[in-house]
Amino acid sequence: MLLGSNAIVDVAVGLALMFLIVSLMATVLNEMVATKLKLRASTLQAALKNILDSDTLRADFYDHGLIAGTHDAVGGHPSYLSGRDFALAVIGSLDVTKPVPALGDIKSAVENMRDCNIRDVLLSQLATAGADIDQLRNGIATYFDSVMDRVGGTYQRYLKLISLGVGFILVAALNVDSVQVGKELWKDASLRAQMVQSGKELLAAQKSAAVSDAKGLADLESELRPIPIGWSTKQVQLDDPSWWLFKVFGLVFSALAVSLGAPFWFELLSKFMNVRGTGVKPKPTSS
């Protein structure tokens, strides 16, 4: 019974390790895709368009030195913007003839704007700040930061969709079949032992450095080599409906597992290793 229990835990360790490594590969690819799509920059650009819904103010805002200086080498939209810089650039863009306006100039410029959301925001901040221009800047900066918190949630949703897509592609390309791998681990004690040892080494490495930062795709791919994944013509049984059923289930399960992310599998792998190290609680000696 003890041997069977250890085997079950070792299979769980092997599967968790596989999902962890593939999740780390997906994380690297996600960042590559997000960078290629300039996802952060496009998300910020869309947010600024909604915030600065005055075409004139938005154009002058982008021409302001604090903002123009944040564009990348090829003139792309910035990916990050601080609340302080946003506030200073907005105030300095209300009247381009007065880049460092007094409080009265700011109030006059805002009141002369056409009706729009940013005008209402600035009027509200002016009313709150009273005669304190520093409080006005801080209020605008705080407003921007609160909007960016919501934008961050939007970015994370986009990233989650990318992660799910990358996970499905990666799992299909590598044939990361949970059902097949689970069977092979159950049958092969030496493979289970190898996975347990790899799990120990990976967890030990994680204590000293973030594995996703320390390892590239090539290194992560090498970690997968002992695991029975990959496509082979010997495995394919196109005329067998049950093969299709288990294959689709195994791949979809793996893709969903990978979408949970590397931190989830780090924690679960650690728990499985702790359970394995603790072993089965012995029965009390009868008196």
Backbone bond lengths (Angstrom), bond angles and torsions (degrees), N, CA, C in turn:
res aa  C-N    CA-C-N  psi(-1)  N-CA   C-N-CA  omega(-1)  CA-C   N-CA-C  phi
1 M - - - 1.473 - - 1.520 110.70 -
2 L 1.338 115.80 -37.90 1.459 120.77 179.19 1.512 110.46 -64.82
3 L 1.361 116.18 -42.05 1.455 120.32 179.23 1.516 110.81 -61.51
4 G 1.322 116.94 -43.62 1.459 121.15 178.95 1.515 111.94 -63.34
5 S 1.334 116.16 -40.48 1.459 120.41 179.54 1.513 111.01 -64.49
6 N 1.334 116.60 -43.32 1.461 120.32 178.06 1.518 111.11 -63.67
7 A 1.335 116.43 -38.38 1.460 120.27 -179.89 1.524 110.84 -63.36
8 I 1.315 116.96 -41.07 1.466 121.27 178.95 1.519 110.54 -62.53
9 V 1.333 115.77 -45.41 1.463 119.90 179.42 1.522 110.29 -64.27
10 D 1.337 117.08 -39.73 1.462 120.62 -179.23 1.526 111.25 -66.61
11 V 1.322 117.27 -36.91 1.469 120.53 175.35 1.531 109.67 -63.15
12 A 1.337 115.28 -42.63 1.468 119.48 178.16 1.526 111.01 -62.52
13 V 1.343 116.09 -39.75 1.468 120.70 177.20 1.524 110.12 -61.17
14 G 1.338 116.08 -45.64 1.459 120.38 -178.88 1.520 112.41 -62.39
15 L 1.335 116.75 -43.83 1.468 120.04 179.09 1.524 111.50 -66.63
16 A 1.346 116.33 -42.43 1.465 119.88 178.77 1.523 110.84 -62.70
17 L 1.326 116.25 -39.63 1.464 120.44 178.62 1.527 110.33 -64.18
18 M 1.328 116.62 -42.79 1.464 120.52 178.53 1.527 110.93 -61.61
19 F 1.331 116.26 -46.56 1.465 119.53 179.81 1.525 111.12 -63.93
20 L 1.319 116.24 -36.68 1.466 120.62 178.97 1.526 111.10 -62.52
21 I 1.324 116.26 -48.70 1.455 120.03 -177.22 1.528 110.90 -65.28
22 V 1.338 116.81 -43.21 1.469 119.42 179.04 1.530 110.14 -66.58
23 S 1.338 117.12 -35.27 1.469 120.54 176.70 1.521 111.15 -63.44
24 L 1.331 116.79 -40.07 1.462 120.48 177.43 1.526 110.88 -65.00
25 M 1.328 116.66 -39.40 1.467 120.23 175.67 1.523 110.31 -62.87
26 A 1.332 116.34 -41.91 1.463 120.37 179.12 1.529 111.07 -63.98
27 T 1.346 116.49 -36.88 1.465 120.12 178.69 1.527 110.76 -61.74
28 V 1.328 116.21 -44.38 1.471 120.15 178.54 1.524 110.31 -61.51
29 L 1.336 116.51 -45.08 1.462 120.65 -179.29 1.531 111.21 -67.72
30 N 1.340 116.75 -36.61 1.465 120.11 178.11 1.521 111.29 -58.53
31 E 1.335 115.62 -45.51 1.460 120.05 -179.88 1.525 111.05 -64.45
32 M 1.325 115.88 -37.35 1.459 119.65 177.75 1.520 111.20 -64.09
33 V 1.344 116.53 -43.17 1.467 121.09 179.78 1.523 110.19 -67.38
34 A 1.338 116.66 -44.99 1.469 120.20 -179.39 1.524 111.15 -62.55
35 T 1.336 115.93 -38.81 1.467 119.42 178.08 1.523 110.90 -67.48
36 K 1.336 115.96 -42.87 1.471 120.17 179.87 1.523 110.96 -62.34
37 L 1.327 116.35 -39.83 1.466 120.89 179.49 1.526 112.84 -81.40
38 K 1.354 115.92 -5.98 1.466 121.58 -175.58 1.534 109.89 51.25
39 L 1.332 114.11 50.40 1.462 120.66 -172.98 1.519 112.28 -64.26
40 R 1.335 117.43 -43.11 1.463 119.94 179.49 1.525 110.62 -62.65
41 A 1.337 115.82 -44.98 1.463 120.21 -177.78 1.519 111.22 -64.75
42 S 1.329 117.18 -44.31 1.462 119.94 -178.71 1.524 111.88 -67.73
43 T 1.351 116.10 -34.53 1.463 119.44 177.53 1.520 110.87 -67.10
44 L 1.340 116.97 -42.72 1.465 121.09 177.27 1.517 111.08 -65.10
45 Q 1.314 117.19 -40.27 1.462 120.97 179.81 1.526 111.09 -61.70
46 A 1.327 116.42 -44.02 1.467 120.24 178.63 1.522 110.67 -64.11
47 A 1.335 116.82 -38.56 1.469 120.31 179.49 1.524 111.05 -65.58
48 L 1.336 117.33 -43.39 1.469 120.57 179.97 1.523 111.28 -65.49
49 K 1.324 116.15 -33.28 1.474 118.81 177.79 1.529 110.37 -65.12
50 N 1.330 116.52 -36.50 1.469 120.18 178.26 1.526 111.60 -73.01
51 I 1.338 116.20 -39.07 1.461 119.43 -178.97 1.522 110.75 -70.11
52 L 1.322 115.91 -51.32 1.471 121.53 -178.19 1.528 108.60 -92.46
53 D 1.330 115.63 75.49 1.467 119.47 -175.45 1.531 112.92 -86.16
54 S 1.319 116.29 16.41 1.458 122.35 169.35 1.532 107.34 -103.35
55 D 1.340 116.24 117.16 1.467 119.96 -176.30 1.526 111.73 -59.32
56 T 1.327 116.18 -40.76 1.467 119.74 -178.60 1.518 111.20 -65.90
57 L 1.325 116.66 -47.17 1.460 120.69 -179.77 1.519 110.34 -64.13
58 R 1.340 117.35 -40.22 1.466 119.86 -178.25 1.535 110.89 -65.33
59 A 1.333 116.64 -40.17 1.471 119.73 179.27 1.526 110.58 -64.93
60 D 1.328 116.56 -44.09 1.474 119.82 178.99 1.522 111.13 -68.05
61 F 1.327 116.62 -33.30 1.465 121.55 177.64 1.530 110.38 -60.55
62 Y 1.338 117.22 -47.08 1.461 120.61 -179.20 1.528 112.17 -68.90
63 D 1.340 116.74 -24.49 1.464 120.06 177.75 1.523 112.38 -83.20
64 H 1.322 117.22 -12.71 1.458 120.85 -179.63 1.529 109.68 -63.85
65 G 1.317 116.72 141.39 1.458 121.50 -175.82 1.514 114.13 -55.92
66 L 1.323 117.56 -38.10 1.468 120.02 -179.60 1.521 112.20 -63.64
67 I 1.330 116.90 -31.33 1.457 121.17 -177.85 1.524 110.82 -92.15
68 A 1.326 116.37 -44.35 1.468 119.99 179.84 1.524 110.91 -58.15
69 G 1.317 116.93 -32.64 1.462 121.00 -179.22 1.511 114.26 -74.01
70 T 1.339 117.21 -9.56 1.467 119.67 -178.94 1.523 112.49 -93.47
71 H 1.329 117.63 -6.31 1.464 120.00 178.73 1.524 109.48 -67.08
72 D 1.342 116.04 148.57 1.460 118.71 -179.43 1.524 111.28 -76.12
73 A 1.329 116.23 -177.03 1.465 121.40 -172.16 1.522 112.98 -61.82
74 V 1.318 118.08 -27.94 1.473 120.69 -179.45 1.519 111.58 -102.30
75 G 1.329 116.32 15.48 1.455 120.19 175.57 1.512 115.12 82.99
76 G 1.330 117.08 15.06 1.457 120.21 -179.65 1.520 112.52 -72.82
77 H 1.316 115.36 160.59 1.462 121.56 -179.60 1.526 109.84 -65.85
78 P 1.336 118.08 142.10 1.472 119.23 177.86 1.525 111.19 -64.43
79 S 1.325 115.67 153.41 1.458 120.99 179.04 1.521 112.24 -93.50
80 Y 1.336 116.74 -24.37 1.456 121.77 -178.05 1.525 109.31 -133.14
81 L 1.326 115.50 151.70 1.463 120.87 177.15 1.520 107.63 -153.79
82 S 1.333 116.14 129.30 1.463 119.43 -179.07 1.521 110.07 -81.34
83 G 1.329 115.59 155.95 1.459 120.49 178.01 1.526 111.87 -62.87
84 R 1.333 116.43 -36.77 1.467 120.72 179.72 1.528 110.64 -62.65
85 D 1.346 116.77 -48.02 1.461 120.17 -179.75 1.527 111.01 -64.24
86 F 1.331 116.33 -38.44 1.469 119.78 177.51 1.523 110.23 -60.16
87 A 1.328 116.73 -48.25 1.465 120.76 -177.84 1.523 111.62 -62.13
88 L 1.331 117.27 -46.81 1.457 121.13 -179.42 1.524 111.10 -63.93
89 A 1.339 117.52 -39.83 1.457 121.04 -179.14 1.525 111.23 -69.23
90 V 1.324 117.50 -38.75 1.470 120.24 178.49 1.524 110.19 -65.09
91 I 1.317 116.56 -47.93 1.467 120.23 179.83 1.526 110.56 -61.54
92 G 1.330 117.13 -40.77 1.456 120.94 -179.52 1.507 113.66 -73.99
93 S 1.334 117.71 -12.07 1.470 121.45 -178.21 1.528 112.77 -101.94
94 L 1.334 117.39 -4.98 1.463 119.86 -179.35 1.526 111.59 -64.55
95 D 1.322 116.16 -35.42 1.466 122.28 176.21 1.527 106.62 -144.61
96 V 1.340 115.58 105.24 1.470 119.48 -173.65 1.526 112.23 -65.75
97 T 1.332 117.13 -15.60 1.467 119.53 176.81 1.520 111.71 -80.15
98 K 1.348 115.42 -11.31 1.463 120.63 179.74 1.534 108.48 -132.33
99 P 1.339 116.08 78.00 1.477 119.49 -176.81 1.527 113.92 -64.79
100 V 1.349 117.23 -21.75 1.467 120.73 175.77 1.529 106.93 -124.45
101 P 1.327 116.44 76.36 1.468 120.17 -173.12 1.526 112.98 -77.99
102 A 1.327 113.97 153.77 1.464 120.31 171.49 1.521 108.32 -80.72
103 L 1.325 115.86 169.63 1.465 120.21 -177.00 1.527 111.26 -60.00
104 G 1.340 116.71 -38.48 1.462 120.12 179.19 1.517 111.73 -64.96
105 D 1.340 116.70 -38.21 1.462 120.81 178.51 1.528 110.46 -65.30
106 I 1.330 115.96 -39.67 1.466 120.52 179.28 1.526 110.66 -63.34
107 K 1.311 115.05 -46.51 1.468 119.33 -178.72 1.515 111.05 -62.68
108 S 1.327 117.01 -42.56 1.461 121.26 179.91 1.525 111.17 -63.80
109 A 1.324 116.46 -43.65 1.464 120.56 -179.17 1.527 111.18 -64.43
110 V 1.324 116.99 -40.67 1.469 120.39 -179.41 1.532 110.26 -67.54
111 E 1.322 117.21 -42.92 1.464 120.56 -179.28 1.525 111.94 -64.59
112 N 1.343 117.13 -27.65 1.469 120.84 -179.49 1.526 113.07 -86.87
113 M 1.332 117.36 -2.81 1.461 119.91 177.26 1.518 110.51 -72.24
114 R 1.330 116.23 153.83 1.466 119.54 173.83 1.527 108.32 -68.37
115 D 1.324 116.58 161.36 1.462 120.65 179.63 1.527 110.58 -63.91
116 C 1.315 116.14 124.41 1.467 122.32 177.26 1.518 107.82 -163.66
117 N 1.297 116.15 169.64 1.463 120.55 -175.95 1.525 112.38 -64.32
118 I 1.342 117.15 -42.12 1.457 119.11 -177.94 1.517 111.27 -65.70
119 R 1.335 116.95 -31.45 1.468 120.07 176.12 1.523 109.68 -63.40
120 D 1.333 116.88 -43.84 1.469 120.50 179.20 1.530 110.77 -63.28
121 V 1.331 116.12 -39.88 1.467 120.24 178.96 1.521 110.37 -62.54
122 L 1.332 117.03 -46.46 1.462 121.29 -177.47 1.528 111.43 -67.92
123 L 1.325 117.62 -37.66 1.461 120.22 176.70 1.525 110.65 -63.99
124 S 1.333 115.71 -39.78 1.466 120.22 178.04 1.520 110.71 -63.93
125 Q 1.331 117.03 -42.61 1.463 120.91 179.43 1.533 111.38 -67.60
126 L 1.323 117.04 -35.46 1.462 120.83 177.08 1.529 110.79 -64.37
127 A 1.328 116.04 -42.44 1.461 120.58 179.68 1.528 110.92 -64.33
128 T 1.325 116.62 -36.98 1.466 120.96 -179.68 1.524 111.30 -73.04
129 A 1.334 115.94 -38.87 1.471 120.37 -175.58 1.515 113.05 -74.22
130 G 1.336 117.80 -25.81 1.461 120.11 -176.98 1.523 110.66 64.66
131 A 1.326 116.64 -123.02 1.469 121.28 -178.73 1.527 113.04 -99.61
132 D 1.329 116.91 10.98 1.467 121.61 -175.87 1.528 109.65 -102.13
133 I 1.341 116.65 105.29 1.467 120.12 -177.59 1.530 111.53 -69.98
134 D 1.341 117.31 -30.35 1.469 120.02 176.60 1.517 110.66 -64.79
135 Q 1.326 116.53 -39.68 1.458 120.22 178.20 1.526 110.40 -66.41
136 L 1.335 116.41 -33.74 1.465 120.17 177.08 1.529 110.02 -63.65
137 R 1.327 117.12 -47.39 1.469 120.81 178.85 1.528 110.34 -59.78
138 N 1.334 115.76 -45.47 1.466 119.60 -179.31 1.521 111.40 -64.10
139 G 1.332 116.46 -37.76 1.455 120.36 179.22 1.519 112.01 -65.20
140 I 1.330 116.96 -43.11 1.468 120.57 177.76 1.523 110.35 -65.44
141 A 1.344 116.62 -40.86 1.466 120.77 179.20 1.531 110.77 -63.53
142 T 1.329 116.82 -41.72 1.464 120.94 179.27 1.523 111.07 -64.91
143 Y 1.339 115.73 -40.69 1.469 120.34 176.90 1.526 110.09 -59.60
144 F 1.337 116.49 -46.44 1.463 120.38 -179.68 1.528 111.00 -62.10
145 D 1.320 116.83 -43.05 1.466 120.07 -179.69 1.530 111.54 -63.07
146 S 1.323 116.67 -37.19 1.469 119.45 179.30 1.527 110.83 -67.46
147 V 1.336 116.44 -37.43 1.465 119.75 176.38 1.524 109.87 -66.23
148 M 1.335 116.55 -40.20 1.463 120.45 -179.44 1.525 112.18 -65.03
149 D 1.328 117.10 -29.02 1.466 119.63 175.54 1.525 110.09 -61.71
150 R 1.323 116.35 -41.28 1.465 120.31 178.10 1.522 110.86 -70.26
151 V 1.335 115.97 -38.79 1.461 120.20 178.05 1.522 110.35 -63.00
152 G 1.340 116.06 -36.19 1.458 119.98 177.24 1.518 111.60 -59.30
153 G 1.334 116.60 -37.06 1.461 120.30 176.49 1.518 111.44 -65.08
154 T 1.333 116.59 -38.97 1.463 120.72 177.09 1.522 110.60 -63.69
155 Y 1.332 115.68 -43.36 1.470 120.24 178.58 1.526 110.67 -60.63
156 Q 1.319 116.89 -42.78 1.457 120.47 179.99 1.529 111.59 -64.09
157 R 1.340 117.42 -34.32 1.467 120.09 176.99 1.524 110.45 -67.11
158 Y 1.330 116.50 -42.37 1.459 119.83 176.07 1.527 110.36 -60.40
159 L 1.335 115.18 -44.58 1.460 120.43 -178.39 1.526 110.74 -64.59
160 K 1.330 116.67 -34.94 1.464 120.45 178.90 1.525 110.58 -65.28
161 L 1.337 116.60 -39.87 1.463 120.07 177.97 1.530 110.54 -65.28
162 I 1.335 116.04 -41.67 1.462 120.11 176.80 1.523 109.68 -61.87
163 S 1.337 116.03 -43.38 1.467 120.86 -179.17 1.523 111.36 -60.70
164 L 1.329 115.62 -41.55 1.457 119.67 -179.77 1.520 110.64 -64.89
165 G 1.344 115.91 -43.79 1.460 119.92 178.55 1.515 112.04 -64.34
166 V 1.334 116.67 -45.66 1.466 121.19 178.27 1.524 110.16 -61.63
167 G 1.330 116.79 -40.43 1.455 120.76 -179.86 1.520 112.09 -61.67
168 F 1.327 117.34 -45.13 1.466 120.93 179.27 1.528 110.87 -63.31
169 I 1.338 116.71 -43.84 1.469 120.56 -179.55 1.530 110.59 -64.16
170 L 1.333 116.32 -44.26 1.462 121.18 -178.32 1.518 111.04 -64.60
171 V 1.325 116.26 -44.99 1.466 120.92 -179.67 1.528 110.58 -63.79
172 A 1.334 117.36 -42.94 1.465 120.63 179.86 1.524 111.04 -67.21
173 A 1.346 116.75 -40.94 1.467 120.23 -178.29 1.523 111.77 -65.54
174 L 1.334 116.17 -38.26 1.470 120.87 -177.07 1.528 112.81 -93.25
175 N 1.345 116.31 -4.76 1.467 120.87 -176.05 1.524 110.86 55.22
176 V 1.323 115.71 52.97 1.465 121.44 178.57 1.533 107.31 -82.51
177 D 1.298 114.90 82.15 1.462 123.39 -175.27 1.526 109.09 -94.27
178 S 1.322 117.24 107.19 1.471 121.58 -177.86 1.519 112.25 -59.02
179 V 1.335 116.53 -40.49 1.463 120.31 -177.89 1.526 110.53 -64.39
180 Q 1.341 116.51 -48.56 1.456 120.51 -178.25 1.526 111.84 -65.31
181 V 1.339 116.23 -43.64 1.465 120.13 -179.87 1.527 110.18 -63.76
182 G 1.333 116.43 -41.39 1.461 119.99 178.01 1.524 112.13 -60.23
183 K 1.340 116.55 -41.21 1.474 120.55 177.96 1.522 111.10 -63.28
184 E 1.352 116.05 -45.73 1.466 119.97 -177.85 1.527 111.18 -64.68
185 L 1.325 116.54 -39.27 1.461 119.60 178.30 1.534 110.91 -64.97
186 W 1.314 116.74 -39.02 1.456 120.54 -179.01 1.525 111.41 -65.85
187 K 1.330 116.57 -36.02 1.468 120.78 -176.73 1.531 112.64 -81.28
188 D 1.330 117.79 -27.29 1.459 121.64 -169.65 1.528 111.38 -112.85
189 A 1.335 116.84 101.66 1.466 121.40 -178.18 1.525 111.42 -65.66
190 S 1.336 116.91 -37.02 1.468 119.49 -179.71 1.524 111.22 -67.05
191 L 1.322 117.50 -35.71 1.472 121.05 177.05 1.521 110.04 -66.72
192 R 1.337 116.83 -40.36 1.460 119.99 177.54 1.524 110.37 -61.48
193 A 1.330 116.02 -43.76 1.469 119.86 179.94 1.526 111.02 -62.94
194 Q 1.320 116.45 -37.62 1.460 120.92 179.06 1.532 110.65 -66.30
195 M 1.326 116.28 -40.07 1.464 120.17 178.81 1.529 111.49 -67.05
196 V 1.321 116.41 -38.83 1.467 120.11 177.75 1.522 110.44 -62.58
197 Q 1.333 116.63 -43.46 1.459 120.48 179.13 1.531 110.74 -64.51
198 S 1.316 116.91 -42.34 1.466 120.58 177.58 1.524 111.10 -62.78
199 G 1.331 115.79 -37.73 1.461 119.81 178.06 1.515 111.54 -63.63
200 K 1.334 116.71 -41.94 1.461 120.88 177.91 1.526 110.66 -60.90
201 E 1.328 116.31 -44.40 1.462 120.60 -178.33 1.518 111.87 -66.36
202 L 1.329 116.07 -39.14 1.464 119.47 -179.58 1.523 111.60 -68.34
203 L 1.324 116.88 -40.14 1.459 120.34 177.94 1.518 111.16 -67.30
204 A 1.334 116.84 -37.46 1.461 120.32 177.42 1.520 110.80 -64.60
205 A 1.343 116.66 -39.58 1.464 120.66 179.13 1.522 110.65 -67.20
206 Q 1.336 116.09 -32.91 1.464 119.94 -178.06 1.522 111.62 -68.18
207 K 1.328 117.25 -25.67 1.459 120.42 -179.39 1.525 111.75 -69.57
208 S 1.330 116.44 -28.86 1.462 120.20 -177.50 1.512 113.20 -97.89
209 A 1.319 117.69 -22.34 1.467 120.83 -179.92 1.513 108.92 -162.14
210 A 1.346 115.67 156.38 1.459 120.76 176.58 1.523 108.41 -69.96
211 V 1.326 116.86 121.39 1.451 120.30 -175.64 1.520 111.07 -62.08
212 S 1.338 117.66 -37.86 1.457 120.91 -179.21 1.515 111.15 -63.72
213 D 1.338 118.13 -27.99 1.453 121.31 177.75 1.525 111.03 -83.14
214 A 1.333 115.82 -33.28 1.461 119.46 -173.66 1.514 113.26 -82.91
215 K 1.324 117.91 -24.10 1.452 121.26 -174.97 1.527 111.13 -113.85
216 G 1.327 115.52 139.13 1.448 121.29 173.42 1.511 110.20 -95.06
217 L 1.338 116.57 -176.37 1.459 120.49 -178.28 1.530 111.61 -62.41
218 A 1.329 117.08 -39.60 1.464 119.94 -178.87 1.527 111.13 -63.21
219 D 1.346 116.26 -42.48 1.460 120.03 179.35 1.526 111.39 -65.38
220 L 1.335 115.58 -41.18 1.463 119.62 -179.67 1.525 110.46 -66.76
221 E 1.332 116.34 -38.71 1.458 120.04 178.84 1.521 111.13 -61.85
222 S 1.336 116.90 -37.37 1.464 120.26 179.53 1.526 111.45 -66.06
223 E 1.354 116.05 -30.57 1.471 120.11 178.00 1.527 110.94 -66.18
224 L 1.337 117.12 -24.94 1.460 121.10 -176.73 1.527 113.04 -83.96
225 R 1.323 117.34 -15.19 1.464 120.48 -171.05 1.531 114.53 -56.15
226 P 1.347 119.35 -40.64 1.479 117.17 179.52 1.534 113.13 -68.58
227 I 1.325 117.19 -19.41 1.465 120.67 -176.19 1.527 109.24 -79.09
228 P 1.333 118.57 134.31 1.472 121.70 -176.78 1.522 112.97 -74.36
229 I 1.334 115.73 74.82 1.462 121.12 176.19 1.529 108.16 -123.12
230 G 1.312 117.05 179.81 1.454 121.23 -178.20 1.519 110.64 100.02
231 W 1.325 115.51 155.75 1.464 120.61 -176.47 1.528 110.98 -90.66
232 S 1.317 114.79 143.75 1.464 121.87 176.80 1.526 108.22 -145.75
233 T 1.315 116.28 137.50 1.467 119.41 -179.85 1.525 111.91 -62.41
234 K 1.338 116.31 -24.81 1.468 119.67 178.95 1.530 111.59 -68.45
235 Q 1.348 115.91 -26.14 1.469 119.88 -176.93 1.523 112.08 -81.33
236 V 1.317 116.74 -27.43 1.459 121.09 -172.21 1.522 110.98 -74.83
237 Q 1.338 116.03 127.72 1.462 122.68 178.17 1.525 108.26 -132.58
238 L 1.320 115.27 75.23 1.460 121.07 -171.86 1.524 113.62 -62.84
239 D 1.321 117.25 -26.62 1.468 120.22 -177.26 1.525 113.09 -88.70
240 D 1.325 116.75 4.12 1.470 121.47 -178.08 1.525 109.46 -107.68
241 P 1.354 119.24 108.49 1.472 121.32 -178.89 1.531 113.04 -59.42
242 S 1.332 116.79 -35.14 1.470 119.15 -179.17 1.526 110.54 -67.57
243 W 1.343 117.01 -32.88 1.476 120.31 177.38 1.523 109.66 -62.56
244 W 1.337 116.39 -45.63 1.464 120.71 178.06 1.526 111.01 -60.22
245 L 1.332 116.18 -42.91 1.460 120.60 -177.67 1.524 111.23 -61.25
246 F 1.328 116.31 -50.76 1.461 119.77 -178.63 1.521 112.01 -69.75
247 K 1.340 116.52 -34.86 1.461 119.88 179.79 1.531 110.66 -65.20
248 V 1.324 116.72 -48.12 1.469 120.28 179.75 1.518 110.23 -62.52
249 F 1.336 116.77 -43.95 1.468 119.89 179.29 1.523 110.46 -61.05
250 G 1.338 117.05 -45.45 1.464 120.84 -178.18 1.509 112.63 -63.00
251 L 1.341 117.38 -40.97 1.459 120.94 -179.02 1.531 111.73 -71.89
252 V 1.340 116.17 -43.29 1.465 119.66 -179.95 1.525 110.53 -65.13
253 F 1.326 116.35 -42.36 1.468 120.16 177.76 1.525 110.19 -59.22
254 S 1.329 116.96 -43.71 1.462 120.78 179.99 1.524 111.41 -63.52
255 A 1.339 116.37 -43.52 1.463 120.10 -179.16 1.527 111.17 -62.58
256 L 1.328 116.54 -41.98 1.467 120.05 178.13 1.527 110.46 -66.96
257 A 1.321 116.28 -37.61 1.468 120.27 178.10 1.523 110.46 -63.79
258 V 1.325 117.29 -43.80 1.459 121.62 179.65 1.527 110.79 -63.47
259 S 1.334 116.86 -34.25 1.472 120.34 -179.16 1.526 112.57 -65.54
260 L 1.346 117.46 -16.28 1.466 120.58 177.53 1.526 111.55 -69.58
261 G 1.321 116.81 -20.48 1.457 120.35 174.25 1.517 114.24 95.34
262 A 1.343 114.56 155.73 1.467 120.88 -177.95 1.527 113.41 -61.92
263 P 1.357 120.30 -41.84 1.473 119.01 -179.75 1.527 113.03 -56.46
264 F 1.343 116.25 -39.28 1.467 120.37 178.82 1.527 110.33 -60.83
265 W 1.346 116.94 -44.77 1.461 120.14 -176.30 1.513 112.07 -75.87
266 F 1.335 117.71 -28.74 1.467 120.08 172.10 1.525 109.74 -58.76
267 E 1.323 114.96 -49.22 1.469 119.83 -176.88 1.520 111.35 -65.53
268 L 1.340 116.67 -43.35 1.455 119.80 -178.41 1.529 111.42 -67.95
269 L 1.326 116.35 -40.53 1.461 119.75 177.36 1.525 110.77 -60.84
270 S 1.327 115.55 -41.89 1.467 120.12 178.24 1.522 110.92 -60.82
271 K 1.329 116.61 -41.10 1.470 120.26 179.41 1.526 111.31 -65.86
272 F 1.339 116.01 -42.76 1.467 119.12 178.11 1.522 111.05 -61.65
273 M 1.338 116.53 -40.30 1.463 120.02 179.61 1.526 111.16 -66.27
274 N 1.333 116.01 -36.42 1.471 119.70 177.11 1.524 110.98 -65.39
275 V 1.340 115.44 -42.12 1.470 119.59 178.12 1.523 109.89 -62.24
276 R 1.328 116.17 -42.66 1.463 120.58 -179.97 1.526 110.95 -63.74
277 G 1.356 115.82 -40.56 1.453 119.84 -179.62 1.513 112.59 -68.44
278 T 1.336 115.69 -33.83 1.470 120.11 -179.50 1.516 111.43 -73.36
279 G 1.352 114.46 -39.57 1.460 119.01 -179.73 1.517 111.76 78.37
280 V 1.303 115.12 -176.97 1.456 121.20 -179.58 1.521 110.01 -81.01
281 K 1.319 116.79 132.30 1.455 121.42 179.07 1.530 110.21 -62.38
282 P 1.349 118.51 124.68 1.476 119.94 -177.79 1.526 111.49 -68.33
283 K 1.328 113.88 151.93 1.452 119.05 177.31 1.520 110.09 -71.15
284 P 1.323 117.90 141.53 1.471 119.72 179.38 1.527 110.79 -64.23
285 T 1.316 115.68 144.74 1.456 120.88 177.96 1.520 109.68 -71.87
286 S 1.301 115.28 127.99 1.474 117.99 -179.03 1.523 109.11 -72.12
287 S 1.303 114.84 142.20 1.466 120.12 -179.34 1.515 111.03 -83.37
